[in-house]
Amino acid sequence: MKFGVQIENHLGITYNGVRKVALEAEKAGFDGLFVCDHLMGRNEETYRQPCLDPWVTLGALAQATKKITLGTLVSAVGFRYPTLLAKMGATLDLVSGGRLQLTIGAGWHEPEYKAYGIPFPAIAERMQQLREAVQIIRSVWTEDQATFDGKQFKIGGAWCYPRPVSSRIWVGGGGEKTLLRIVADLADGWNAVGLSVDEYARKLEILRMFCENAGRKLNTIERSYYGSCLVGSNENEFRESFNRYYGQYRKAEESTETFVERMRSTRPLVGTATEVAENMKGLQELGVSYLILYFPDKDGLGLLRRFADLVMPRFTAAS
């Protein structure tokens, strides 16, 4: 099992904070550091907080770190033309010594598109953009004078040197009608977000069906899972941390106990260390080989270190 740390760039973390997380994650044995791709916060409280561009940030981290994989989770395809994204990824791969992991998605948060003057087409068109973007990026990374004539994008003789060490592309999202079909047809990896183990298993069967239709084996697709993570060594420690970081999100009509159980049932990486490890084993049995975690204390590092101490050894020792 591999482990990564996710930075939610729209939640006000500074570059010094990101750098601190990256260095601690590398020291603790995490395999990857990922940054999400947003342009601004989502409410009045976060509009004036830092929201760092992920690609510039990752370029800086390439010099600050030595071995941890660096990538986006996920880059919204509508923010950058696919050939430009391919060039950016290839450059990050070069300056990091071959440590790029590109993950792209269709994009979803309409207000930031409108605020930045970026077209936000209907979901069907965004899915077509995603499909064509995967094809274009791979062709630019593997061919001389790549050309493509699609419904959404057209290129005519694009060169990209130096090429990245690997041309592997992950696709993130859980759409069952179209996105998982794109994964089956084109992607090297699939990142699922915030699903229960049962929900993940159900979507996996849909992906399996699409793979069969595409003449491909499911196990050729690397499977990663992203979710919020909070563990405690025991129930008391878990409850104390949970109240601190999630208590504000309890619905007015919910009791505290109902809220805790709802979060535990829908977020498999929230609970005691033993409980979370069991959920992780369930995901591992379904073929998840990479867990990417968001720790709600951001650059506080306490929850990251606790997970590294209490949970990671149960999986890394056996691998």
RAFEN-V166945 format. One record per pair of residues at least 6 apart in sequence whose ideal C-beta (glycine too) atoms are under 7 Angstrom apart, sorted by the first residue. I is the first residue (numbers start at 0). GAP is how many residues later the second one is. D is the distance in whole Angstrom. If there is no record, write none. Layout:
I|GAP|D + I|GAP|D
//
This chain:
0|283|6 + 0|288|6 + 0|290|7 + 0|314|4 + 0|318|6 + 1|29|4 + 1|287|6 + 1|288|4 + 2|27|5 + 2|28|6 + 2|288|5 + 2|290|7 + 2|309|6 + 3|26|6 + 3|27|6 + 3|28|3 + 3|29|7 + 3|30|6 + 3|286|7 + 3|288|4 + 3|289|7 + 4|16|6 + 4|20|4 + 4|25|5 + 4|28|5 + 4|288|6 + 4|299|7 + 5|28|5 + 5|30|7 + 5|67|6 + 5|220|6 + 5|286|5 + 5|287|6 + 5|288|4 + 6|6|6 + 6|11|5 + 6|14|6 + 6|27|7 + 6|28|5 + 6|29|7 + 7|28|5 + 7|286|6 + 8|26|5 + 8|27|6 + 8|29|6 + 8|42|6 + 8|43|5 + 8|45|6 + 9|28|4 + 9|30|7 + 9|31|5 + 9|32|7 + 9|36|6 + 9|41|5 + 10|35|7 + 10|287|7 + 11|34|6 + 11|37|3 + 11|38|6 + 12|37|7 + 12|285|5 + 12|286|6 + 13|36|5 + 14|37|6 + 14|42|6 + 14|45|7 + 16|281|6 + 16|282|3 + 17|34|7 + 17|39|6 + 18|42|7 + 18|45|5 + 19|279|5 + 19|281|7 + 20|278|5 + 20|280|7 + 21|11|5 + 21|39|5 + 21|42|6 + 21|43|5 + 21|46|7 + 22|41|7 + 22|42|7 + 23|277|5 + 23|280|6 + 24|8|6 + 24|43|6 + 24|279|7 + 25|39|5 + 25|40|7 + 25|41|6 + 25|42|4 + 27|276|7 + 27|277|7 + 27|280|4 + 28|279|7 + 28|283|7 + 28|287|7 + 29|38|6 + 30|37|7 + 30|38|6 + 31|36|6 + 31|37|4 + 31|39|7 + 31|69|6 + 31|260|7 + 32|28|7 + 32|35|5 + 32|37|6 + 33|37|5 + 33|38|7 + 33|39|4 + 33|258|6 + 34|19|4 + 34|22|6 + 34|23|6 + 34|37|6 + 35|18|7 + 35|37|6 + 36|17|5 + 36|35|5 + 36|37|6 + 36|38|5 + 36|39|5 + 36|42|7 + 37|13|6 + 37|71|7 + 37|74|6 + 38|12|7 + 38|73|5 + 38|77|5 + 39|7|6 + 39|11|5 + 39|72|5 + 39|75|6 + 40|6|5 + 40|8|6 + 40|10|6 + 53|18|5 + 54|33|5 + 54|37|7 + 57|12|5 + 57|34|6 + 58|33|6 + 58|36|6 + 60|9|6 + 61|8|6 + 61|30|6 + 61|33|5 + 61|34|4 + 61|37|7 + 68|30|5 + 68|32|5 + 69|22|7 + 69|26|6 + 69|29|5 + 69|30|6 + 69|31|7 + 70|29|6 + 70|30|3 + 70|31|6 + 70|32|6 + 71|30|7 + 71|31|6 + 72|30|5 + 72|99|6 + 72|118|6 + 72|153|6 + 72|219|6 + 73|29|5 + 73|30|6 + 73|31|4 + 73|98|4 + 73|117|7 + 74|10|6 + 74|28|7 + 74|29|5 + 75|29|6 + 75|31|3 + 76|27|5 + 76|28|7 + 76|29|6 + 76|30|6 + 76|52|5 + 76|53|5 + 76|56|5 + 77|29|5 + 77|35|7 + 77|40|6 + 77|41|7 + 77|42|7 + 77|48|7 + 77|51|6 + 78|39|7 + 81|51|4 + 81|54|4 + 81|55|5 + 81|71|6 + 82|53|6 + 82|57|6 + 82|72|5 + 82|75|5 + 84|52|6 + 85|50|7 + 85|51|4 + 85|54|4 + 85|55|6 + 85|74|6 + 86|73|6 + 88|11|6 + 88|13|5 + 88|75|6 + 89|51|7 + 89|70|5 + 89|72|7 + 89|73|6 + 89|74|5 + 91|8|5 + 92|7|4 + 92|71|4 + 92|72|6 + 93|68|5 + 97|67|4 + 99|64|6 + 100|69|7 + 101|67|6 + 101|68|7 + 102|67|4 + 102|69|5 + 102|88|6 + 103|26|7 + 103|29|6 + 103|65|7 + 103|67|6 + 104|25|7 + 104|66|7 + 104|67|4 + 104|68|5 + 105|20|4 + 105|21|6 + 105|23|7 + 105|24|5 + 105|67|6 + 105|73|7 + 106|19|6 + 109|10|5 + 112|7|4 + 113|6|7 + 126|51|4 + 126|52|7 + 126|55|7 + 127|23|6 + 127|24|5 + 128|23|5 + 129|52|6 + 130|51|5 + 130|55|7 + 131|18|4 + 131|20|5 + 131|21|5 + 132|20|7 + 133|35|6 + 133|37|7 + 133|48|7 + 133|52|5 + 133|53|6 + 134|13|6 + 134|51|7 + 135|12|5 + 135|17|6 + 135|19|6 + 136|32|6 + 137|29|6 + 137|31|6 + 138|7|4 + 138|9|6 + 139|6|5 + 139|18|5 + 139|20|5 + 140|19|6 + 140|22|5 + 140|23|6 + 140|26|4 + 141|25|5 + 143|15|7 + 144|12|4 + 144|14|6 + 145|9|6 + 145|12|5 + 146|8|6 + 146|9|6 + 146|10|6 + 147|6|6 + 147|7|5 + 167|20|4 + 167|21|7 + 168|18|6 + 168|19|6 + 169|17|6 + 169|18|7 + 169|19|4 + 169|20|7 + 169|21|6 + 169|54|7 + 170|8|7 + 170|11|6 + 170|12|5 + 170|16|4 + 170|19|6 + 171|19|4 + 171|21|7 + 172|6|5 + 173|18|6 + 173|19|7 + 173|21|7 + 173|29|6 + 175|27|7 + 175|30|5 + 179|23|7 + 179|26|5 + 179|27|5 + 179|30|6 + 180|29|5 + 182|7|5 + 182|24|6 + 182|38|7 + 183|23|6 + 183|26|4 + 183|27|5 + 183|30|5 + 183|32|6 + 184|29|5 + 186|34|7 + 187|33|7 + 187|34|6 + 188|32|6 + 188|33|4 + 188|34|7 + 188|35|6 + 189|17|7 + 189|31|6 + 189|33|6 + 190|33|5 + 190|35|6 + 191|8|6 + 191|11|7 + 191|33|5 + 192|33|5 + 193|33|5 + 194|8|7 + 195|69|7 + 195|70|6 + 195|72|6 + 196|71|5 + 196|82|6 + 196|85|4 + 196|86|6 + 199|25|7 + 199|83|7 + 199|86|6 + 200|85|6 + 203|82|6 + 206|11|7 + 207|10|5 + 210|6|7 + 210|7|5 + 218|68|7 + 221|67|6 + 221|68|7 + 222|64|5 + 222|65|5 + 222|66|6 + 223|64|7 + 223|66|4 + 223|68|6 + 224|58|6 + 224|63|5 + 224|66|6 + 224|67|7 + 225|66|4 + 226|40|6 + 226|41|7 + 226|42|5 + 226|66|7 + 227|39|6 + 227|41|7 + 227|42|6 + 227|66|5 + 227|68|6 + 228|40|4 + 228|41|7 + 228|64|4 + 228|65|7 + 228|66|6 + 228|78|6 + 229|11|6 + 229|12|6 + 229|15|6 + 229|40|5 + 229|66|6 + 229|73|6 + 230|7|7 + 230|40|7 + 230|41|7 + 230|42|5 + 230|45|5 + 230|75|6 + 230|76|6 + 230|79|6 + 230|80|6 + 231|6|3 + 231|9|6 + 231|40|5 + 231|41|7 + 232|40|6 + 232|77|6 + 233|38|6 + 234|37|6 + 237|33|6 + 237|34|5 + 240|62|7 + 241|18|6 + 244|51|4 + 244|52|7 + 245|17|6 + 249|6|7 + 249|9|4 + 262|7|6 + 263|6|6 + 263|7|5 + 267|11|4 + 267|15|7 + 268|7|5 + 268|10|7 + 268|24|6 + 272|37|4 + 272|38|5 + 275|35|6 + 276|34|5 + 276|37|5 + 279|11|7 + 279|35|7 + 292|14|7 + 294|8|4 + 294|9|5 + 295|7|7 + 296|6|5
//
